[in-house]
């Protein structure tokens, strides 16, 4: 069985994507708290929802990045011939 090696560069890249998704989800939460005039404590009491939104955003961005890679591969392959 062949070993799978995940480079440090890939781990750093995925961590940055996940952190960006968390920041976006947290900003959505901040907007909701401000627009619905809720107490500031809800920024932290709703972190469970923020984590779920983060996971959903990360999955969507991962799918979009894979699709982009699949679309980009034939173009790169044709240009190298």
Helices and strands as residue ranges (DSSP letters): H 8-35, H 42-45, H 47-79
